[in-house]
């Protein structure tokens, strides 16, 4: 493992904290966040093995982003034929779709399900408007845009019911937003979801982006080329996050100009590079 240490410091009891004690304090989170990559891998492996032993119909949710591909690699070490699910919104980046095809072939993934949206993104925009900024972290909750429900959440619920999924592995990091940190403090790394009616397991909650990219390097995992343009994966025309303008103008300047005009937002100089 290229010199990665897998030893765990026994003086920090939180490192070995039983996961059935779901709730974590901020101090415990800070301790776990500071673990080495090797220690985080060991903790993730322990969690994955423990949860796989409990359930009969597990799956890995994969968006083909940097986090979910690491999660998929981790889980496949113990369950190579686990079902992989992708909730295709119909407005994915072409780089991510090409990367999906590449990884399905390279890793010989045969147990794969891809859901489709209940209603298209553009139909949602016509009926409900463009996505709003979804975080209200100071209240400890989010306001989910309508398009997220029709493109991802409802298809995911239907998928869980159809395939009788009893455990889903999800590649979320607590460090990515205040809402996710609050979720980690409240629910920990694994919890029983009332919405999806299954166990949700999040082995990467204490990882950072630095850990994710180091894991890519150590285990020679191909990178989604989308990350050469921007720091995030997701829906191409999404306006529901803080820096959507900067992201969209890099990925698709003409789409950015169209969306900005529809919203009535002042635009960045998205064609500056073409004009020079």
C-alpha atoms as a printed R data frame, in Angstrom:
    type eleno elety resid chain resno       x      y       z
1   ATOM     1    CA   UNK     A     1   0.000  0.000   0.000
2   ATOM     2    CA   UNK     A     2   2.887  2.346  -0.799
3   ATOM     3    CA   UNK     A     3   3.876  2.923   2.814
4   ATOM     4    CA   UNK     A     4   0.400  3.723   4.134
5   ATOM     5    CA   UNK     A     5   0.188  2.829   7.795
6   ATOM     6    CA   UNK     A     6  -2.866  0.913   8.942
7   ATOM     7    CA   UNK     A     7  -2.156  1.149  12.673
8   ATOM     8    CA   UNK     A     8  -4.825  2.782  14.850
9   ATOM     9    CA   UNK     A     9  -3.895  4.921  17.845
10  ATOM    10    CA   UNK     A    10  -5.477  3.109  20.783
11  ATOM    11    CA   UNK     A    11  -5.342  6.191  23.032
12  ATOM    12    CA   UNK     A    12  -8.171  7.792  21.074
13  ATOM    13    CA   UNK     A    13 -11.208  5.739  22.060
14  ATOM    14    CA   UNK     A    14 -13.367  7.494  19.479
15  ATOM    15    CA   UNK     A    15 -11.458  5.709  16.701
16  ATOM    16    CA   UNK     A    16 -12.900  2.411  17.918
17  ATOM    17    CA   UNK     A    17 -16.254  3.846  18.961
18  ATOM    18    CA   UNK     A    18 -19.012  1.280  18.322
19  ATOM    19    CA   UNK     A    19 -21.043  2.374  15.350
20  ATOM    20    CA   UNK     A    20 -24.308  1.510  17.015
21  ATOM    21    CA   UNK     A    21 -23.624  4.629  19.131
22  ATOM    22    CA   UNK     A    22 -24.437  6.577  15.983
23  ATOM    23    CA   UNK     A    23 -24.162 10.107  17.360
24  ATOM    24    CA   UNK     A    24 -20.800 11.883  17.268
25  ATOM    25    CA   UNK     A    25 -19.642 15.115  18.850
26  ATOM    26    CA   UNK     A    26 -17.701 17.809  17.014
27  ATOM    27    CA   UNK     A    27 -14.573 16.922  19.013
28  ATOM    28    CA   UNK     A    28 -14.898 13.283  17.991
29  ATOM    29    CA   UNK     A    29 -15.388 14.339  14.376
30  ATOM    30    CA   UNK     A    30 -12.212 16.435  14.504
31  ATOM    31    CA   UNK     A    31 -10.292 13.458  15.908
32  ATOM    32    CA   UNK     A    32 -11.556 11.129  13.179
33  ATOM    33    CA   UNK     A    33 -10.917 13.721  10.478
34  ATOM    34    CA   UNK     A    34  -7.268 13.865  11.536
35  ATOM    35    CA   UNK     A    35  -6.620 10.141  11.136
36  ATOM    36    CA   UNK     A    36  -4.173  9.006   8.460
37  ATOM    37    CA   UNK     A    37  -5.495  7.633   5.197
38  ATOM    38    CA   UNK     A    38  -4.476  4.135   6.253
39  ATOM    39    CA   UNK     A    39  -6.474  4.434   9.454
40  ATOM    40    CA   UNK     A    40  -9.482  5.723   7.550
41  ATOM    41    CA   UNK     A    41  -9.260  2.819   5.101
42  ATOM    42    CA   UNK     A    42  -9.156  0.365   7.988
43  ATOM    43    CA   UNK     A    43 -12.163  2.007   9.624
44  ATOM    44    CA   UNK     A    44 -14.078  1.987   6.326
45  ATOM    45    CA   UNK     A    45 -13.203 -1.682   5.738
46  ATOM    46    CA   UNK     A    46 -14.426 -2.647   9.208
47  ATOM    47    CA   UNK     A    47 -17.708 -0.823   8.651
48  ATOM    48    CA   UNK     A    48 -18.229 -2.325   5.184
49  ATOM    49    CA   UNK     A    49 -17.563 -5.881   6.390
50  ATOM    50    CA   UNK     A    50 -19.836 -5.486   9.421
51  ATOM    51    CA   UNK     A    51 -22.741 -4.155   7.354
52  ATOM    52    CA   UNK     A    52 -22.341 -6.657   4.511
53  ATOM    53    CA   UNK     A    53 -22.673 -9.475   7.032
54  ATOM    54    CA   UNK     A    54 -26.048 -8.176   8.205
55  ATOM    55    CA   UNK     A    55 -27.883 -7.827   4.903
56  ATOM    56    CA   UNK     A    56 -28.884 -9.935   1.920
57  ATOM    57    CA   UNK     A    57 -29.508 -7.372  -0.836
58  ATOM    58    CA   UNK     A    58 -26.908 -4.588  -0.609
59  ATOM    59    CA   UNK     A    59 -25.965 -2.100  -3.312
60  ATOM    60    CA   UNK     A    60 -23.539  0.759  -3.939
61  ATOM    61    CA   UNK     A    61 -24.911  4.096  -5.139
62  ATOM    62    CA   UNK     A    62 -22.483  5.423  -7.738
63  ATOM    63    CA   UNK     A    63 -22.680  8.809  -9.479
64  ATOM    64    CA   UNK     A    64 -19.301  8.199 -11.174
65  ATOM    65    CA   UNK     A    65 -17.794 11.056  -9.190
66  ATOM    66    CA   UNK     A    66 -14.514 10.962  -7.292
67  ATOM    67    CA   UNK     A    67 -16.056  9.864  -3.977
68  ATOM    68    CA   UNK     A    68 -18.439  7.179  -5.184
69  ATOM    69    CA   UNK     A    69 -15.775  5.501  -7.330
70  ATOM    70    CA   UNK     A    70 -13.526  5.231  -4.257
71  ATOM    71    CA   UNK     A    71 -16.441  3.799  -2.289
72  ATOM    72    CA   UNK     A    72 -17.156  1.299  -5.053
73  ATOM    73    CA   UNK     A    73 -13.514  0.200  -5.039
74  ATOM    74    CA   UNK     A    74 -13.587 -0.269  -1.258
75  ATOM    75    CA   UNK     A    75 -16.803 -2.294  -1.231
76  ATOM    76    CA   UNK     A    76 -15.835 -4.463  -4.196
77  ATOM    77    CA   UNK     A    77 -12.773 -5.612  -2.255
78  ATOM    78    CA   UNK     A    78 -15.196 -7.644  -0.130
79  ATOM    79    CA   UNK     A    79 -18.173 -8.092  -2.474
80  ATOM    80    CA   UNK     A    80 -16.986 -8.019  -6.115
81  ATOM    81    CA   UNK     A    81 -20.445 -8.702  -7.553
82  ATOM    82    CA   UNK     A    82 -22.378 -6.160  -5.495
83  ATOM    83    CA   UNK     A    83 -25.179 -4.380  -7.324
84  ATOM    84    CA   UNK     A    84 -24.210 -0.892  -8.531
85  ATOM    85    CA   UNK     A    85 -26.937  1.732  -8.986
86  ATOM    86    CA   UNK     A    86 -26.760  5.012 -10.887
87  ATOM    87    CA   UNK     A    87 -29.674  7.442 -10.854
88  ATOM    88    CA   UNK     A    88 -29.193  9.098 -14.238
89  ATOM    89    CA   UNK     A    89 -30.863 12.515 -14.210
90  ATOM    90    CA   UNK     A    90 -30.778 12.938 -17.994
91  ATOM    91    CA   UNK     A    91 -28.655 16.096 -17.622
92  ATOM    92    CA   UNK     A    92 -25.361 14.473 -16.647
93  ATOM    93    CA   UNK     A    93 -22.032 15.782 -17.869
94  ATOM    94    CA   UNK     A    94 -20.871 13.899 -20.997
95  ATOM    95    CA   UNK     A    95 -17.496 13.353 -19.310
96  ATOM    96    CA   UNK     A    96 -19.209 11.462 -16.489
97  ATOM    97    CA   UNK     A    97 -21.191  9.279 -18.878
98  ATOM    98    CA   UNK     A    98 -18.038  8.412 -20.815
99  ATOM    99    CA   UNK     A    99 -16.285  7.656 -17.512
100 ATOM   100    CA   UNK     A   100 -19.209  5.418 -16.494
101 ATOM   101    CA   UNK     A   101 -18.798  3.396 -19.688
102 ATOM   102    CA   UNK     A   102 -15.042  3.180 -19.142
103 ATOM   103    CA   UNK     A   103 -15.296  1.943 -15.551
104 ATOM   104    CA   UNK     A   104 -18.090 -0.543 -16.239
105 ATOM   105    CA   UNK     A   105 -15.809 -2.140 -18.808
106 ATOM   106    CA   UNK     A   106 -12.475 -1.853 -16.963
107 ATOM   107    CA   UNK     A   107 -13.828 -3.231 -13.706
108 ATOM   108    CA   UNK     A   108 -16.100 -5.776 -15.406
109 ATOM   109    CA   UNK     A   109 -19.180 -4.572 -13.540
110 ATOM   110    CA   UNK     A   110 -22.097 -6.773 -14.580
111 ATOM   111    CA   UNK     A   111 -24.558 -6.183 -11.716
112 ATOM   112    CA   UNK     A   112 -25.643 -2.690 -12.698
113 ATOM   113    CA   UNK     A   113 -28.933 -0.772 -12.643
114 ATOM   114    CA   UNK     A   114 -29.539  2.704 -14.038
115 ATOM   115    CA   UNK     A   115 -32.724  4.560 -13.177
116 ATOM   116    CA   UNK     A   116 -34.344  7.295 -15.254
117 ATOM   117    CA   UNK     A   117 -36.038 10.498 -14.034
118 ATOM   118    CA   UNK     A   118 -39.775 10.625 -13.388
119 ATOM   119    CA   UNK     A   119 -39.919 14.053 -15.054
120 ATOM   120    CA   UNK     A   120 -37.205 15.738 -17.129
121 ATOM   121    CA   UNK     A   121 -35.105 18.584 -15.750
122 ATOM   122    CA   UNK     A   122 -36.514 21.005 -18.316
123 ATOM   123    CA   UNK     A   123 -40.093 19.996 -17.507
124 ATOM   124    CA   UNK     A   124 -39.320 20.691 -13.845
125 ATOM   125    CA   UNK     A   125 -37.874 24.103 -14.743
126 ATOM   126    CA   UNK     A   126 -40.982 24.947 -16.740
127 ATOM   127    CA   UNK     A   127 -43.271 23.988 -13.866
128 ATOM   128    CA   UNK     A   128 -41.258 24.949 -10.773
129 ATOM   129    CA   UNK     A   129 -38.424 27.207 -11.954
130 ATOM   130    CA   UNK     A   130 -34.673 26.644 -11.712
131 ATOM   131    CA   UNK     A   131 -33.244 24.975  -8.589
132 ATOM   132    CA   UNK     A   132 -32.697 27.268  -5.612
133 ATOM   133    CA   UNK     A   133 -29.710 27.145  -3.282
134 ATOM   134    CA   UNK     A   134 -30.665 24.143  -1.208
135 ATOM   135    CA   UNK     A   135 -28.740 24.546   2.056
136 ATOM   136    CA   UNK     A   136 -30.143 26.175   5.164
137 ATOM   137    CA   UNK     A   137 -27.376 24.811   7.350
138 ATOM   138    CA   UNK     A   138 -28.016 27.179  10.258
139 ATOM   139    CA   UNK     A   139 -31.395 25.476  10.656
140 ATOM   140    CA   UNK     A   140 -29.892 22.010  10.309
141 ATOM   141    CA   UNK     A   141 -32.009 21.113   7.306
142 ATOM   142    CA   UNK     A   142 -32.263 21.556   3.543
143 ATOM   143    CA   UNK     A   143 -34.904 22.773   1.133
144 ATOM   144    CA   UNK     A   144 -34.800 20.216  -1.652
145 ATOM   145    CA   UNK     A   145 -35.520 21.583  -5.154
146 ATOM   146    CA   UNK     A   146 -38.404 19.888  -6.965
147 ATOM   147    CA   UNK     A   147 -36.104 18.677  -9.737
148 ATOM   148    CA   UNK     A   148 -34.036 16.648  -7.225
149 ATOM   149    CA   UNK     A   149 -37.179 14.798  -6.204
150 ATOM   150    CA   UNK     A   150 -38.241 13.899  -9.752
151 ATOM   151    CA   UNK     A   151 -34.754 13.263 -11.169
152 ATOM   152    CA   UNK     A   152 -33.089 11.370  -8.317
153 ATOM   153    CA   UNK     A   153 -34.942 10.883  -5.058
154 ATOM   154    CA   UNK     A   154 -38.212  9.365  -6.281
155 ATOM   155    CA   UNK     A   155 -36.402  7.115  -8.825
156 ATOM   156    CA   UNK     A   156 -34.111  6.006  -5.982
157 ATOM   157    CA   UNK     A   157 -37.074  5.163  -3.746
158 ATOM   158    CA   UNK     A   158 -38.672  3.189  -6.585
159 ATOM   159    CA   UNK     A   159 -35.370  1.386  -7.225
160 ATOM   160    CA   UNK     A   160 -35.048  0.347  -3.567
161 ATOM   161    CA   UNK     A   161 -38.573 -1.014  -3.569
162 ATOM   162    CA   UNK     A   162 -38.281 -2.852  -6.904
163 ATOM   163    CA   UNK     A   163 -34.960 -4.519  -6.071
164 ATOM   164    CA   UNK     A   164 -35.783 -4.997  -2.361
165 ATOM   165    CA   UNK     A   165 -32.566 -3.265  -1.320
166 ATOM   166    CA   UNK     A   166 -31.905 -3.630   2.407
167 ATOM   167    CA   UNK     A   167 -28.525 -1.870   2.591
168 ATOM   168    CA   UNK     A   168 -27.090  0.929   0.444
169 ATOM   169    CA   UNK     A   169 -23.512  2.208   0.553
170 ATOM   170    CA   UNK     A   170 -23.266  5.942  -0.174
171 ATOM   171    CA   UNK     A   171 -20.102  7.994  -0.773
172 ATOM   172    CA   UNK     A   172 -20.741 11.184   1.225
173 ATOM   173    CA   UNK     A   173 -18.143 13.261   3.077
174 ATOM   174    CA   UNK     A   174 -19.110 15.234   6.194
175 ATOM   175    CA   UNK     A   175 -16.487 17.858   5.336
176 ATOM   176    CA   UNK     A   176 -18.341 18.899   2.163
177 ATOM   177    CA   UNK     A   177 -21.054 20.944   3.882
178 ATOM   178    CA   UNK     A   178 -22.471 21.950   7.251
179 ATOM   179    CA   UNK     A   179 -25.645 19.973   6.544
180 ATOM   180    CA   UNK     A   180 -23.623 16.789   6.039
181 ATOM   181    CA   UNK     A   181 -21.620 17.424   9.211
182 ATOM   182    CA   UNK     A   182 -24.830 17.855  11.164
183 ATOM   183    CA   UNK     A   183 -26.084 14.603   9.650
184 ATOM   184    CA   UNK     A   184 -22.881 12.869  10.783
185 ATOM   185    CA   UNK     A   185 -23.248 14.211  14.333
186 ATOM   186    CA   UNK     A   186 -26.885 13.082  14.370
187 ATOM   187    CA   UNK     A   187 -26.762  9.759  12.494
188 ATOM   188    CA   UNK     A   188 -23.121  8.708  12.295
189 ATOM   189    CA   UNK     A   189 -21.729  6.482   9.584
190 ATOM   190    CA   UNK     A   190 -24.746  4.159   9.318
191 ATOM   191    CA   UNK     A   191 -28.445  4.520  10.052
192 ATOM   192    CA   UNK     A   192 -31.842  3.083   9.167
193 ATOM   193    CA   UNK     A   193 -33.565  5.297   6.609
194 ATOM   194    CA   UNK     A   194 -37.322  5.729   6.854
195 ATOM   195    CA   UNK     A   195 -37.444  7.273   3.386
196 ATOM   196    CA   UNK     A   196 -35.623  4.456   1.588
197 ATOM   197    CA   UNK     A   197 -36.642  1.749   4.052
198 ATOM   198    CA   UNK     A   198 -33.148  0.323   4.240
199 ATOM   199    CA   UNK     A   199 -29.810  0.718   5.980
200 ATOM   200    CA   UNK     A   200 -27.724  3.646   4.689
201 ATOM   201    CA   UNK     A   201 -23.976  3.167   5.175
202 ATOM   202    CA   UNK     A   202 -21.504  6.041   4.639
203 ATOM   203    CA   UNK     A   203 -17.911  4.783   5.008
204 ATOM   204    CA   UNK     A   204 -16.349  8.018   3.692
205 ATOM   205    CA   UNK     A   205 -17.938 10.473   6.120
206 ATOM   206    CA   UNK     A   206 -14.642 11.212   7.897
207 ATOM   207    CA   UNK     A   207 -12.620 11.429   4.654
208 ATOM   208    CA   UNK     A   208 -11.453 14.639   2.985
209 ATOM   209    CA   UNK     A   209 -10.876 15.495  -0.675
210 ATOM   210    CA   UNK     A   210  -7.155 15.055  -0.024
211 ATOM   211    CA   UNK     A   211  -7.815 11.503   1.205
212 ATOM   212    CA   UNK     A   212  -9.959 10.759  -1.848
213 ATOM   213    CA   UNK     A   213  -7.329 11.867  -4.366
214 ATOM   214    CA   UNK     A   214  -4.553 10.104  -2.443
215 ATOM   215    CA   UNK     A   215  -6.609  6.905  -2.594
216 ATOM   216    CA   UNK     A   216  -6.961  7.392  -6.351
217 ATOM   217    CA   UNK     A   217  -3.187  7.716  -6.629
218 ATOM   218    CA   UNK     A   218  -2.249  4.800  -4.372
219 ATOM   219    CA   UNK     A   219  -4.685  2.346  -5.968
220 ATOM   220    CA   UNK     A   220  -4.322  3.667  -9.519
221 ATOM   221    CA   UNK     A   221  -8.000  4.480  -9.965
222 ATOM   222    CA   UNK     A   222  -8.737  6.336 -13.223
223 ATOM   223    CA   UNK     A   223 -10.010  9.882 -12.712
224 ATOM   224    CA   UNK     A   224 -13.213 11.229 -14.185
225 ATOM   225    CA   UNK     A   225 -11.895 13.888 -16.642
226 ATOM   226    CA   UNK     A   226 -14.643 16.235 -15.491
227 ATOM   227    CA   UNK     A   227 -12.436 17.083 -12.501
228 ATOM   228    CA   UNK     A   228  -9.908 18.664 -14.831
229 ATOM   229    CA   UNK     A   229 -12.546 21.369 -15.393
230 ATOM   230    CA   UNK     A   230 -14.270 21.690 -12.037
231 ATOM   231    CA   UNK     A   231 -14.308 20.359  -8.460
232 ATOM   232    CA   UNK     A   232 -17.736 18.685  -8.566
233 ATOM   233    CA   UNK     A   233 -19.891 16.182 -10.421
234 ATOM   234    CA   UNK     A   234 -23.674 16.471 -10.793
235 ATOM   235    CA   UNK     A   235 -26.380 17.860 -13.041
236 ATOM   236    CA   UNK     A   236 -25.006 20.079 -15.818
237 ATOM   237    CA   UNK     A   237 -27.648 22.891 -15.670
238 ATOM   238    CA   UNK     A   238 -27.976 22.872 -11.849
239 ATOM   239    CA   UNK     A   239 -28.250 26.274 -10.150
240 ATOM   240    CA   UNK     A   240 -28.859 24.845  -6.686
241 ATOM   241    CA   UNK     A   241 -25.402 25.378  -5.177
242 ATOM   242    CA   UNK     A   242 -23.329 28.377  -4.210
243 ATOM   243    CA   UNK     A   243 -20.818 28.519  -7.087
244 ATOM   244    CA   UNK     A   244 -22.981 27.286  -9.944
245 ATOM   245    CA   UNK     A   245 -22.016 30.179 -12.214
246 ATOM   246    CA   UNK     A   246 -18.290 29.543 -12.025
247 ATOM   247    CA   UNK     A   247 -18.814 25.806 -12.534
248 ATOM   248    CA   UNK     A   248 -21.239 26.099 -15.454
249 ATOM   249    CA   UNK     A   249 -19.228 28.739 -17.313
250 ATOM   250    CA   UNK     A   250 -16.219 26.399 -17.360
251 ATOM   251    CA   UNK     A   251 -18.150 23.284 -18.319
252 ATOM   252    CA   UNK     A   252 -20.514 24.682 -20.935
253 ATOM   253    CA   UNK     A   253 -20.365 28.454 -21.648
254 ATOM   254    CA   UNK     A   254 -23.340 28.427 -24.032
255 ATOM   255    CA   UNK     A   255 -25.522 26.582 -21.533
256 ATOM   256    CA   UNK     A   256 -24.432 29.090 -18.896
257 ATOM   257    CA   UNK     A   257 -25.429 32.029 -21.096
258 ATOM   258    CA   UNK     A   258 -28.835 30.436 -21.802
259 ATOM   259    CA   UNK     A   259 -29.591 29.645 -18.149
260 ATOM   260    CA   UNK     A   260 -28.406 33.048 -16.901
261 ATOM   261    CA   UNK     A   261 -30.654 34.863 -19.379
262 ATOM   262    CA   UNK     A   262 -33.633 32.724 -18.375
263 ATOM   263    CA   UNK     A   263 -33.057 33.446 -14.694
264 ATOM   264    CA   UNK     A   264 -32.275 37.097 -15.306
265 ATOM   265    CA   UNK     A   265 -28.873 36.866 -13.621
266 ATOM   266    CA   UNK     A   266 -25.940 39.117 -14.618
267 ATOM   267    CA   UNK     A   267 -23.487 36.940 -16.524
268 ATOM   268    CA   UNK     A   268 -19.779 36.403 -16.186
269 ATOM   269    CA   UNK     A   269 -17.647 36.961 -19.296
270 ATOM   270    CA   UNK     A   270 -18.054 33.370 -20.390
271 ATOM   271    CA   UNK     A   271 -16.732 33.811 -23.928
272 ATOM   272    CA   UNK     A   272 -13.600 35.725 -22.975
273 ATOM   273    CA   UNK     A   273 -11.320 32.860 -23.943
274 ATOM   274    CA   UNK     A   274 -12.958 32.455 -27.342
275 ATOM   275    CA   UNK     A   275 -12.684 36.159 -28.118
276 ATOM   276    CA   UNK     A   276  -8.945 36.397 -27.499
